[in-house]
């Protein structure tokens, strides 16, 4: 049998056992050479930690502290490099010697396995050499690589390591709970430990404009707060030698704090502002420490809840378009409007402002704007409501279909003109075709033939539409729609008087001026309620009043020319002026107090009155006078009836008072008689049965009541 084939030894065959032992020995030799490389870094680390426990690096400037750490690190690297130069991989001979030592073998038997016979190789010598190898391998037994044996060769100065370890352990025990912060500050320049005085912190939260309120201050005792979204956080620090950092961990996926940055106010003073967006934990850190921590609950800023009310759109015979709405938002609604879109023209959008009283949190109301003058009047449109809250959030309602209010016309010529006006305004036909249709109406035998002014107005509009070279389409259509509207009104009401027409235009212009001023004051917000804007509104209200008066004068002059005098109407003179003045004053008061919805409602009432006057004829005014006289008579009858009822009530009260007085007198007389009887000392036992019953107020049975005789007084003078 040759060497290495004996499988009876523990651990298997010799080559496998020998390879495993050599691998273990090689690892042990590597560890013995490499572990001293850690000593420079360990000693440097313990030295810096000892200095940190003594708080020496913390008192240095950050630049000098960093330089000290850099120098210490460089020296550690140099010492480690010098140790590395003396390291070499373990040789095969060193590995075998370690295996022999760990296995307790003598005579270096592993070297025999690599030897060869010195003499010439003959069969006899070969046999003898094989017997020698067999005996050597049989004597090896269990092979081991051994464990590393740390030792320091020629490095006696490394004996300072255990001394540093003992000093470090004592220093950490002496520092107590502050040991960790001191050691950390020693290794991180720009970091303060727990013993460094904390900077002065002033932190507060300012409420946003849409949710006014007192500022919320944050400190060590007030660690939580509830604020609305959009609140402004302000932090000021004094006594911090380093830029602080502000972080907020949000409870949700969205960011909890807006962009921010600390700005230097001076020596060791900092300031920062940030917008709070969502709830979370706010942490203020500076020089490696948490200087402040607060739990902030940020209430959300939801979009307005907006929806349509019941029965939107115009009803049969209504000029105005009903826009019922419901809107709500926790912080109030700043503005609201309706967007009307033509189904065949999505790019054409009509914006209708909806006035509100101040900034309501909840509003359920109906806006009734007069859109009858718009070319879309009478059409079915797609409508949606848009609301903007005081907090800047915008929401849009669901889209619905509604019909815009339209003024009813009975004159066929007026209807034809309005039909042409609508088609050209909605781009359902070109302007040239509309001009030809208007000229055709002027050539027909209609009332235009007998009214030169109306005919000139019609031909001028046709000229504007037909002049394609000098006038743009938008300008021509805008001019045509405005002029054709008033032309249709004149034809509908058969207006032939120029002064009457001018009065109509004056009333319409005055109404538009008042409306524009109210909208301007609403857009300006609180500044729109100043004295200058109020004076301008009063001036325009007076102009509207004067325009209505001129319209009344024009009607009177027309009635005189047509020999149909208007009867006297007291309600339209002094009392009517008082009512108009009172309504105007209420409108100004509503506008001054920010009640825009109420102001616009009163303006709409005045517009309805003005429309009635503007479209009236002398015959209409006569019927109105008769109706007002009938109402005056009914009012006088009601006053007379109330006076009669009042007098009857007074008579009944007087009679009841007389009856009550008589009853009280009778009660007093009966009480007086009973007192006299007691004072006379009458003996009830000596009275007859009839007298006793009478005294008790009971009529004796069996006969008519007897009149009671008055007893003579028995009192004697002393």
JOKA-V893430 format. One record per residue. RES is the residue in one small letter. SS is DSSP state (hx for helix, st for strand, lp for the rest). PHI is phi in degrees with one decimal (999 if undefined). D_CENTER is the distance of its C-alpha to the mean C-alpha in Angstrom with 2 decimals. Layout:
# JOKA-V893430
RES_SS_PHI_D_CENTER + RES_SS_PHI_D_CENTER
This chain:
# JOKA-V893430
x_lp_999_95.94 + x_lp_-89.7_94.11 + x_lp_-67.5_91.64 + x_lp_89.7_88.07 + x_lp_-103.5_89.14 + x_lp_-82.9_89.45 + x_lp_-96.5_86.66 + x_lp_-83.6_88.00 + x_lp_-75.1_86.30 + x_lp_-61.9_83.03 + x_lp_90.0_79.90 + x_lp_97.7_81.44 + x_lp_-71.2_83.35 + x_hx_-63.7_84.05 + x_hx_-57.6_82.09 + x_hx_-68.5_78.88 + x_hx_-69.0_79.38 + x_hx_-69.9_80.30 + x_hx_-66.6_77.26 + x_hx_-66.3_74.89 + x_hx_-66.8_76.59 + x_hx_-63.4_76.56 + x_hx_-63.8_72.78 + x_hx_-64.1_72.15 + x_hx_-65.2_74.46 + x_hx_-63.4_72.75 + x_hx_-63.3_69.33 + x_hx_-62.2_70.83 + x_hx_-65.5_72.39 + x_hx_-64.7_69.11 + x_hx_-62.2_67.30 + x_hx_-63.6_70.12 + x_hx_-87.2_69.69 + x_hx_-89.4_65.87 + x_lp_-64.5_64.81 + x_lp_-64.3_66.12 + x_hx_-64.2_63.61 + x_hx_-78.9_60.82 + x_hx_-63.4_62.56 + x_hx_-59.5_61.60 + x_hx_-67.7_57.88 + x_hx_-64.5_58.17 + x_hx_-66.3_60.08 + x_hx_-65.4_57.69 + x_hx_-63.9_54.69 + x_hx_-66.1_56.38 + x_hx_-66.1_57.40 + x_hx_-64.5_53.90 + x_hx_-63.0_52.59 + x_hx_-62.1_55.35 + x_hx_-63.8_54.38 + x_hx_-65.5_50.74 + x_hx_-63.0_51.85 + x_lp_-82.5_53.72 + x_lp_62.5_50.55 + x_lp_-76.6_52.56 + x_hx_-64.0_50.30 + x_hx_-66.1_47.23 + x_hx_-85.0_49.04 + x_lp_-83.6_49.76 + x_lp_-61.2_47.69 + x_hx_-59.1_45.48 + x_hx_-66.7_47.67 + x_hx_-67.8_50.88 + x_hx_-61.8_49.39 + x_hx_-65.0_48.51 + x_hx_-64.0_52.02 + x_hx_-62.0_53.60 + x_hx_-65.2_51.82 + x_hx_-65.5_52.72 + x_hx_-64.2_56.37 + x_hx_-62.1_56.52 + x_hx_-65.7_55.15 + x_hx_-65.6_57.64 + x_hx_-63.7_60.54 + x_hx_-63.5_59.52 + x_hx_-64.9_59.49 + x_hx_-66.0_62.90 + x_hx_-64.9_64.46 + x_hx_-67.4_63.10 + x_hx_-64.1_64.48 + x_hx_-64.7_67.91 + x_hx_-65.6_67.92 + x_hx_-65.6_66.94 + x_hx_-63.7_69.96 + x_lp_-88.0_72.33 + x_lp_-98.0_70.94 + x_lp_-137.8_72.80 + x_lp_-64.5_72.59 + x_lp_-63.2_75.02 + x_lp_-83.6_78.31 + x_hx_-63.4_80.10 + x_hx_-64.7_82.80 + x_hx_-65.0_80.28 + x_hx_-64.8_78.52 + x_hx_-65.8_81.84 + x_hx_-62.5_82.95 + x_hx_-69.3_79.66 + x_hx_-66.0_80.31 + x_hx_-64.6_83.90 + x_hx_-68.0_82.85 + x_hx_-67.4_80.10 + x_hx_-91.2_82.54 + x_lp_74.5_85.46 + x_lp_-92.2_87.77 + x_lp_-118.2_90.76 + x_lp_79.0_92.77 + x_lp_49.7_89.84 + x_hx_-66.6_90.43 + x_hx_-66.2_87.46 + x_hx_-71.4_89.38 + x_hx_-64.6_92.27 + x_lp_-64.9_90.13 + x_lp_-99.6_89.93 + x_lp_-80.5_93.67 + x_lp_-135.3_96.49 + x_lp_-60.7_100.24 + x_lp_-80.1_102.06 + x_lp_-83.0_105.34 + x_lp_-65.9_105.97 + x_lp_-83.5_104.37 + x_lp_-129.1_106.91 + x_hx_-58.1_106.56 + x_hx_-67.8_107.82 + x_hx_-68.1_105.38 + x_hx_-65.0_102.49 + x_hx_-64.4_103.28 + x_hx_-63.4_103.58 + x_hx_-68.3_100.23 + x_hx_-66.7_98.46 + x_hx_-64.1_99.95 + x_hx_-64.9_98.70 + x_hx_-64.0_95.14 + x_hx_-63.1_95.19 + x_hx_-65.2_96.25 + x_hx_-66.6_93.61 + x_hx_-67.2_90.70 + x_hx_-67.2_91.98 + x_lp_-87.9_91.80 + x_lp_-67.9_88.15 + x_lp_71.0_86.57 + x_lp_-77.6_82.76 + x_lp_-101.6_81.03 + x_lp_-131.0_78.02 + x_lp_-92.7_75.82 + x_lp_85.5_75.11 + x_lp_-95.8_72.14 + x_lp_-62.9_71.12 + x_lp_-118.7_72.99 + x_lp_-60.4_70.84 + x_lp_-155.8_73.06 + x_lp_-113.4_72.88 + x_lp_-95.1_75.78 + x_lp_65.9_76.54 + x_lp_-133.9_73.11 + x_hx_-68.7_74.00 + x_hx_-72.1_71.29 + x_hx_-74.2_68.66 + x_hx_-67.6_69.87 + x_hx_-72.3_67.18 + x_hx_-60.0_64.57 + x_hx_-63.3_65.35 + x_hx_-64.9_65.52 + x_hx_-62.5_62.01 + x_hx_-63.4_60.78 + x_hx_-64.7_62.31 + x_hx_-64.2_60.86 + x_hx_-64.8_57.37 + x_hx_-62.5_57.55 + x_hx_-65.0_58.73 + x_hx_-65.2_56.03 + x_hx_-68.4_53.25 + x_hx_-66.2_54.78 + x_hx_-68.9_55.05 + x_hx_-76.7_51.40 + x_hx_69.2_50.04 + x_hx_-68.4_46.29 + x_hx_-86.2_45.79 + x_hx_-62.8_48.08 + x_hx_-61.6_45.44 + x_hx_-67.6_43.22 + x_hx_-67.5_46.36 + x_hx_-64.7_47.65 + x_hx_-61.9_44.30 + x_hx_-65.0_44.09 + x_hx_-67.7_47.68 + x_hx_-92.0_46.92 + x_lp_-121.9_43.58 + x_lp_-60.2_43.91 + x_lp_86.8_40.90 + x_lp_-116.7_40.20 + x_lp_-95.7_40.75 + x_lp_-91.8_42.22 + x_lp_-68.7_41.36 + x_lp_-85.5_43.92 + x_lp_-75.3_42.29 + x_lp_-58.4_40.56 + x_lp_-73.2_36.76 + x_lp_-71.0_35.05 + x_st_-80.0_33.28 + x_st_-117.3_29.53 + x_st_-121.9_27.06 + x_st_-129.4_23.45 + x_st_-150.7_20.58 + x_st_-119.7_16.80 + x_st_-97.2_15.45 + x_lp_-67.6_12.37 + x_lp_-70.3_9.94 + x_hx_-62.8_10.88 + x_hx_-77.9_8.20 + x_hx_-134.7_9.29 + x_lp_-63.2_12.95 + x_lp_178.0_15.35 + x_lp_-71.1_18.33 + x_lp_-62.4_18.34 + x_st_-106.6_18.88 + x_st_-95.5_22.12 + x_st_-114.8_23.12 + x_lp_-153.2_26.80 + x_lp_-67.8_29.35 + x_lp_-91.9_28.97 + x_lp_-105.2_25.19 + x_lp_-99.0_24.35 + x_st_-144.3_21.13 + x_st_-160.3_17.92 + x_st_-120.6_14.64 + x_st_-135.9_11.75 + x_st_-78.2_7.94 + x_lp_-62.4_6.63 + x_lp_93.2_7.85 + x_lp_-65.5_10.67 + x_st_-102.6_13.99 + x_st_-93.8_16.95 + x_st_-126.6_20.38 + x_st_-130.1_23.67 + x_st_-126.4_27.18 + x_st_-121.1_30.37 + x_st_-130.3_33.95 + x_lp_93.2_37.05 + x_lp_-120.9_35.99 + x_lp_-88.4_38.42 + x_lp_162.4_36.22 + x_lp_-71.3_32.80 + x_lp_-77.7_30.26 + x_st_-135.9_27.75 + x_st_-122.3_24.24 + x_st_-131.9_23.12 + x_st_-137.2_20.36 + x_st_-86.5_21.17 + x_st_-81.4_18.20 + x_lp_-82.2_18.63 + x_lp_-126.9_17.45 + x_lp_-74.9_18.37 + x_lp_-80.0_15.46 + x_lp_-64.6_15.91 + x_lp_-96.5_14.76 + x_st_-140.9_15.33 + x_lp_-79.5_15.35 + x_lp_-60.0_18.73 + x_lp_-158.4_20.88 + x_lp_-162.0_24.56 + x_lp_-84.8_26.87 + x_st_-114.2_28.90 + x_st_-74.6_32.27 + x_st_-96.1_32.68 + x_st_167.6_36.34 + x_lp_-71.6_38.76 + x_lp_62.2_36.93 + x_st_-126.1_33.67 + x_st_-139.2_30.31 + x_st_-147.0_26.78 + x_st_-150.6_23.51 + x_st_-132.6_19.82 + x_st_-150.2_16.99 + x_st_-98.4_13.21 + x_st_-85.0_12.10 + x_lp_-113.0_10.27 + x_lp_-151.1_11.64 + x_lp_-71.5_14.22 + x_st_168.8_17.79 + x_st_-103.2_20.95 + x_st_-96.7_21.20 + x_st_-123.9_24.78 + x_st_-112.8_26.48 + x_st_-120.3_29.85 + x_st_-158.0_32.66 + x_lp_52.0_36.27 + x_lp_80.2_36.09 + x_st_-121.9_34.73 + x_st_-86.9_31.49 + x_st_-84.3_30.93 + x_st_-162.8_27.86 + x_st_-145.9_25.71 + x_st_-137.9_22.64 + x_st_-98.3_20.63 + x_st_-112.0_16.92 + x_st_-104.1_14.57 + x_st_-103.4_10.95 + x_st_-71.0_8.82 + x_lp_-69.5_6.33 + x_lp_-111.1_2.64 + x_lp_-73.9_4.82 + x_lp_-71.7_6.33 + x_lp_-59.4_8.33 + x_st_-92.0_11.58 + x_st_-129.6_14.26 + x_st_-154.9_17.99 + x_st_-78.4_21.35 + x_lp_-88.6_23.46 + x_lp_-89.4_27.20 + x_lp_56.4_29.81 + x_lp_-74.8_28.08 + x_st_97.0_30.51 + x_lp_-92.1_33.66 + x_lp_-94.9_36.45 + x_lp_-63.4_40.15 + x_lp_82.4_41.26 + x_lp_-91.5_37.83 + x_lp_-81.8_37.05 + x_lp_-86.7_33.37 + x_st_-102.5_30.80 + x_st_-80.5_28.77 + x_st_-125.2_25.06 + x_st_-75.2_23.88 + x_st_-149.1_20.22 + x_st_-130.9_17.82 + x_st_-142.1_14.12 + x_st_-152.3_11.66 + x_lp_-161.7_8.06 + x_lp_-57.4_7.83 + x_lp_-106.6_6.98 + x_lp_104.5_9.23 + x_st_-102.4_10.31 + x_st_-88.3_11.62 + x_st_-152.8_13.98 + x_st_-154.1_15.57 + x_st_-153.7_18.67 + x_st_-111.6_21.02 + x_st_-113.5_22.63 + x_st_-106.9_26.24 + x_st_-126.0_28.12 + x_st_-73.5_31.86 + x_lp_-60.2_32.92 + x_lp_-91.4_35.68 + x_st_-145.2_33.67 + x_st_-60.3_30.23 + x_st_-79.2_30.08 + x_st_-92.0_30.46 + x_st_-124.4_27.17 + x_st_-104.8_27.15 + x_st_-97.2_23.94 + x_st_-116.4_24.05 + x_st_-64.7_21.68 + x_lp_-116.0_20.75 + x_lp_-72.3_20.74 + x_lp_-130.9_18.61 + x_st_-85.4_19.62 + x_lp_69.8_17.32 + x_lp_-125.4_13.62 + x_lp_-70.1_14.13 + x_lp_-79.4_11.95 + x_st_-137.0_14.51 + x_st_-143.0_17.06 + x_st_-127.6_20.12 + x_st_-154.7_22.51 + x_st_-131.1_24.76 + x_st_-90.8_24.93 + x_st_-127.1_28.51 + x_st_-71.3_28.89 + x_lp_-93.6_32.45 + x_lp_-107.9_32.58 + x_lp_-68.3_36.32 + x_lp_-79.9_37.24 + x_lp_-71.2_35.31 + x_lp_-60.9_37.65 + x_lp_-79.8_35.48 + x_lp_-55.7_36.31 + x_lp_87.6_37.77 + x_lp_-95.3_36.35 + x_st_-85.6_34.21 + x_st_-124.2_30.99 + x_st_-93.1_27.96 + x_st_-124.1_24.88 + x_st_-144.5_21.17 + x_st_-100.7_18.31 + x_st_-127.9_15.36 + x_st_-124.2_12.38 + x_st_-122.0_9.83 + x_st_-82.7_7.17 + x_lp_-65.7_7.71 + x_lp_-88.9_4.62 + x_lp_90.4_6.50 + x_lp_-88.4_5.66 + x_st_-123.8_9.16 + x_st_-139.3_11.16 + x_st_-125.2_14.92 + x_lp_-79.5_17.22 + x_lp_-69.0_20.49 + x_lp_-81.9_23.36 + x_st_-132.9_26.24 + x_st_-106.0_29.61 + x_st_-145.2_30.54 + x_st_-103.9_33.35 + x_lp_-75.7_32.95 + x_lp_-65.9_34.99 + x_lp_-136.0_38.32 + x_lp_-77.7_41.00 + x_lp_-73.7_44.23 + x_lp_-123.7_47.29 + x_lp_-111.1_50.86 + x_lp_-76.0_52.86 + x_hx_-61.7_53.70 + x_hx_-67.2_53.78 + x_hx_-63.3_50.33 + x_hx_-63.3_49.02 + x_hx_-64.1_50.68 + x_hx_-63.9_49.17 + x_hx_-67.0_45.66 + x_hx_-65.7_46.23 + x_hx_-63.0_47.24 + x_hx_-59.6_44.23 + x_hx_-66.9_41.83 + x_hx_-64.8_43.55 + x_hx_-73.7_43.56 + x_hx_-70.7_39.93 + x_lp_-90.9_38.79 + x_lp_59.0_41.12 + x_lp_-87.1_43.28 + x_lp_-151.1_46.32 + x_lp_-79.7_47.11 + x_hx_-68.5_47.73 + x_hx_-66.2_51.46 + x_hx_-65.6_51.95 + x_hx_-63.1_50.00 + x_hx_-63.3_52.27 + x_hx_-65.6_55.36 + x_hx_-68.0_54.22 + x_hx_-65.8_53.64 + x_hx_-64.8_57.08 + x_hx_-66.1_58.58 + x_hx_-64.8_57.15 + x_hx_-67.4_58.70 + x_hx_-84.9_62.08 + x_lp_-75.6_62.13 + x_lp_-84.5_63.91 + x_lp_-128.8_60.99 + x_hx_-65.5_60.16 + x_hx_-64.7_59.17 + x_hx_-64.1_62.86 + x_hx_-103.2_63.61 + x_lp_-132.6_60.67 + x_hx_-65.2_60.87 + x_hx_-62.7_57.56 + x_hx_-66.3_55.58 + x_hx_-66.1_57.59 + x_hx_-64.0_56.88 + x_hx_-62.4_53.14 + x_hx_-65.9_53.33 + x_hx_-67.7_55.41 + x_hx_-66.7_53.19 + x_hx_-65.5_50.16 + x_hx_-62.7_52.34 + x_hx_-67.5_53.42 + x_hx_-64.2_49.87 + x_hx_-70.5_49.07 + x_hx_-83.3_52.37 + x_lp_-84.4_52.21 + x_lp_-82.3_50.69 + x_lp_-86.1_52.04 + x_lp_-101.3_50.64 + x_lp_-122.3_47.41 + x_lp_-73.3_44.42 + x_hx_-64.2_43.16 + x_hx_-63.2_39.79 + x_hx_-65.3_41.51 + x_hx_-63.8_44.28 + x_hx_-68.3_42.06 + x_hx_-63.4_39.79 + x_hx_-65.5_42.90 + x_hx_-68.6_44.59 + x_hx_-63.7_41.81 + x_hx_-67.7_41.54 + x_hx_-71.0_45.30 + x_hx_-65.6_46.07 + x_hx_-64.1_43.67 + x_hx_-69.0_45.53 + x_hx_-64.1_48.83 + x_hx_-64.9_48.11 + x_hx_-63.8_47.29 + x_hx_-63.3_50.57 + x_hx_-69.3_52.51 + x_hx_-60.7_50.91 + x_lp_-98.6_51.81 + x_lp_55.0_55.09 + x_lp_-83.3_54.38 + x_lp_-123.6_57.39 + x_lp_-101.5_56.94 + x_hx_-65.8_55.44 + x_hx_-67.1_54.50 + x_hx_-64.8_52.69 + x_hx_-65.1_50.75 + x_hx_-62.7_49.86 + x_hx_-64.6_48.67 + x_hx_-61.3_46.42 + x_hx_-61.3_44.91 + x_hx_-64.1_44.49 + x_hx_-64.7_42.58 + x_hx_-63.6_40.28 + x_hx_-64.3_39.70 + x_hx_-65.9_39.00 + x_hx_-61.7_36.44 + x_hx_-62.0_34.66 + x_hx_-65.2_34.75 + x_hx_-64.6_33.16 + x_hx_-63.1_30.40 + x_hx_-62.1_29.73 + x_hx_-66.6_29.62 + x_hx_-63.0_27.12 + x_hx_-66.8_24.80 + x_hx_-64.5_25.41 + x_hx_-65.9_24.61 + x_hx_-67.2_21.35 + x_hx_-66.5_20.33 + x_hx_-75.0_21.40 + x_hx_72.5_19.10 + x_hx_-60.9_20.68 + x_hx_-68.2_23.44 + x_hx_-74.6_24.50 + x_hx_-101.5_25.79 + x_lp_-75.3_28.40 + x_hx_-64.7_32.14 + x_hx_-65.2_32.78 + x_hx_-67.5_30.43 + x_hx_-65.0_31.75 + x_hx_-64.5_35.28 + x_hx_-64.5_34.64 + x_hx_-63.8_33.28 + x_hx_-62.6_36.35 + x_hx_-62.4_38.60 + x_hx_-72.5_37.29 + x_hx_-65.8_37.53 + x_hx_-65.5_41.13 + x_hx_-64.5_41.77 + x_hx_-65.0_40.61 + x_hx_-61.9_42.93 + x_hx_-65.0_45.78 + x_hx_-65.5_45.24 + x_hx_-65.3_45.52 + x_hx_-63.5_48.70 + x_hx_-64.8_50.18 + x_hx_-64.6_49.50 + x_hx_-63.6_51.40 + x_hx_-64.5_54.26 + x_hx_-64.7_54.41 + x_hx_-64.3_54.69 + x_hx_-63.6_57.47 + x_hx_-64.9_59.37 + x_hx_-65.2_59.09 + x_hx_-64.2_60.39 + x_hx_-66.9_63.34 + x_hx_-67.1_64.22 + x_lp_-91.4_64.10 + x_lp_58.0_66.10 + x_lp_-131.0_63.45 + x_lp_-67.1_62.66 + x_lp_-84.4_59.42 + x_lp_-66.3_60.29 + x_lp_-67.6_59.02 + x_lp_-126.7_55.52 + x_hx_-60.1_54.77 + x_hx_-68.4_51.18 + x_hx_-94.7_50.62 + x_lp_-106.8_52.12 + x_hx_-67.7_51.39 + x_hx_-66.9_49.25 + x_hx_-62.8_47.34 + x_hx_-64.7_46.63 + x_hx_-64.7_45.45 + x_hx_-63.2_43.03 + x_hx_-63.7_41.75 + x_hx_-64.5_41.41 + x_hx_-66.2_39.60 + x_hx_-66.1_37.11 + x_hx_-64.6_36.55 + x_hx_-65.4_36.04 + x_hx_-63.7_33.46 + x_hx_-62.7_31.63 + x_hx_-64.8_31.67 + x_hx_-65.1_30.51 + x_hx_-63.6_27.51 + x_hx_-65.7_26.61 + x_hx_-68.2_27.18 + x_lp_-94.4_24.88 + x_lp_78.9_21.97 + x_st_-88.7_22.82 + x_hx_-66.4_22.75 + x_hx_-63.9_23.14 + x_hx_-65.3_26.21 + x_hx_-63.1_27.62 + x_hx_-68.0_27.42 + x_hx_-64.7_28.98 + x_hx_-67.1_31.86 + x_hx_-65.0_32.29 + x_hx_-63.9_32.61 + x_hx_-61.9_35.24 + x_hx_-66.3_37.06 + x_hx_-65.0_36.89 + x_hx_-62.5_38.43 + x_hx_-63.1_41.14 + x_hx_-66.0_41.73 + x_hx_-63.4_41.91 + x_hx_-62.3_44.46 + x_hx_-71.2_46.47 + x_hx_-67.0_46.14 + x_lp_-96.2_47.41 + x_lp_-83.2_50.05 + x_lp_-115.2_53.81 + x_hx_-55.3_56.51 + x_hx_-64.0_57.30 + x_hx_-62.0_53.68 + x_hx_-67.0_53.83 + x_hx_-64.7_57.07 + x_hx_-63.0_55.53 + x_hx_-62.9_52.56 + x_hx_-64.3_55.05 + x_hx_-62.6_56.91 + x_hx_-64.2_53.77 + x_hx_-69.2_52.74 + x_hx_-65.5_56.30 + x_hx_-63.5_56.20 + x_hx_-65.3_52.92 + x_hx_-65.1_54.53 + x_hx_-63.6_57.54 + x_hx_-62.1_55.42 + x_hx_-65.7_53.52 + x_hx_-64.6_56.87 + x_hx_-63.0_58.08 + x_hx_-65.0_55.01 + x_hx_-63.3_55.62 + x_hx_-63.9_59.31 + x_hx_-63.9_58.45 + x_hx_-63.0_56.06 + x_hx_-65.2_58.87 + x_hx_-62.1_61.40 + x_hx_-62.4_59.17 + x_hx_-66.1_58.60 + x_hx_-66.3_62.36 + x_hx_-62.3_63.13 + x_hx_-63.4_60.62 + x_hx_-65.0_62.29 + x_hx_-62.5_65.74 + x_hx_-63.6_64.62 + x_hx_-64.0_63.12 + x_hx_-65.9_66.42 + x_hx_-63.6_68.56 + x_hx_-65.1_66.48 + x_hx_-65.9_66.85 + x_hx_-60.7_70.65 + x_hx_-64.5_70.83 + x_hx_-64.5_68.84 + x_hx_-65.5_71.11 + x_hx_-62.4_74.28 + x_hx_-64.8_73.07 + x_hx_-64.8_72.31 + x_hx_-65.3_75.84 + x_hx_-62.1_77.44 + x_hx_-64.3_75.64 + x_hx_-66.0_76.85 + x_hx_-63.5_80.49 + x_hx_-63.8_80.52 + x_hx_-66.4_79.28 + x_hx_-66.5_81.97 + x_hx_-63.6_84.73 + x_hx_-66.0_83.71 + x_hx_-67.5_83.75 + x_hx_-63.0_87.24 + x_hx_-66.8_88.56 + x_hx_-67.9_87.35 + x_hx_-71.4_88.86 + x_lp_-72.3_92.22 + x_lp_71.2_92.50 + x_lp_-60.8_93.31 + x_lp_-94.0_94.46 + x_hx_-64.6_92.72 + x_hx_-71.6_95.60 + x_hx_-88.6_98.08 + x_lp_-77.5_96.06 + x_lp_-77.6_96.98 + x_hx_-63.5_94.73 + x_hx_-63.7_93.99 + x_hx_-63.8_93.09 + x_hx_-64.0_90.82 + x_hx_-64.7_88.97 + x_hx_-64.9_88.59 + x_hx_-62.0_87.17 + x_lp_-84.8_84.60 + x_lp_82.3_83.74 + x_lp_-114.4_85.42 + x_lp_-79.6_88.06 + x_lp_-64.2_91.23 + x_lp_-77.0_92.00 + x_lp_90.0_95.23 + x_lp_-178.5_95.41 + x_lp_-73.9_93.63 + x_lp_-64.9_91.91 + x_lp_-91.9_94.25 + x_lp_-67.9_93.28 + x_lp_-78.3_92.89 + x_lp_-82.5_95.39 + x_lp_-80.0_94.15 + x_lp_-74.5_95.88 + x_lp_-73.7_97.68 + x_lp_-66.2_96.25 + x_lp_-105.2_98.13 + x_lp_-75.1_97.02 + x_lp_-117.4_99.79 + x_lp_-81.8_99.81 + x_lp_-71.4_100.51
